[in-house]
Amino acid sequence: MRKYLTIEEIRNAERLKAMDREAGIIESSAGAPRHSAGQKILAGAAVAAAVWAAVAFRKRNRPQ
């Protein structure tokens, strides 16, 4: 098992990173692609639906 990368492998990795930057692929510090605005809207809608469902079930199960 190798411990170190060769100079050629490092250069290839740097070229790939540059190509990704040119193509608009941006990675966060964790290495995962950043969320687009559409994904944030969908996540917000999912949270709102979960809150609404919790409130609806609480009202339905409340003793009268």
C-alpha positions as CSV (number, residue, x, y, z in Angstrom):
1,M,0.0,0.0,0.0
2,R,1.4,3.4,-1.0
3,K,1.6,6.2,1.5
4,Y,2.3,9.1,-0.9
5,L,0.9,10.4,-4.2
6,T,3.2,10.9,-7.1
7,I,3.8,14.4,-8.6
8,E,1.8,13.4,-11.6
9,E,-1.2,12.3,-9.4
10,I,-1.0,15.6,-7.5
11,R,-1.0,17.6,-10.8
12,N,-3.9,15.6,-12.2
13,A,-5.9,16.3,-9.0
14,E,-5.2,20.0,-9.2
15,R,-6.3,20.0,-12.9
16,L,-9.5,18.3,-12.0
17,K,-10.2,20.8,-9.2
18,A,-9.5,23.7,-11.6
19,M,-11.9,22.1,-14.2
20,D,-14.6,21.8,-11.5
21,R,-14.2,25.4,-10.5
22,E,-14.5,26.5,-14.2
23,A,-17.6,24.3,-14.6
24,G,-19.2,25.9,-11.5
25,I,-19.0,22.9,-9.3
26,I,-18.3,24.3,-5.8
27,E,-17.6,22.1,-2.8
28,S,-17.9,23.0,0.8
29,S,-15.2,22.4,3.4
30,A,-16.8,18.9,4.1
31,G,-16.4,18.0,0.4
32,A,-20.1,17.7,-0.3
33,P,-21.7,19.9,-3.0
34,R,-23.5,22.9,-1.6
35,H,-27.3,22.9,-1.6
36,S,-29.1,24.8,-4.3
37,A,-31.9,27.2,-3.6
38,G,-34.5,24.6,-4.8
39,Q,-33.3,22.1,-2.3
40,K,-33.5,24.6,0.5
41,I,-37.1,25.5,-0.5
42,L,-38.0,21.8,-0.5
43,A,-36.4,21.3,2.9
44,G,-38.3,24.2,4.3
45,A,-41.6,22.9,2.9
46,A,-40.9,19.5,4.4
47,V,-40.3,21.0,7.8
48,A,-43.5,23.1,7.6
49,A,-45.5,20.0,6.6
50,A,-44.0,18.1,9.6
51,V,-44.9,20.9,12.0
52,W,-48.4,21.2,10.5
53,A,-48.9,17.4,10.9
54,A,-47.8,17.5,14.5
55,V,-50.2,20.3,15.3
56,A,-53.1,18.5,13.5
57,F,-52.5,15.2,15.3
58,R,-52.3,17.0,18.7
59,K,-55.6,18.7,18.2
60,R,-57.2,15.5,17.0
61,N,-56.0,13.5,20.1
62,R,-56.8,16.2,22.6
63,P,-59.5,15.0,25.1
64,Q,-62.7,17.0,25.1
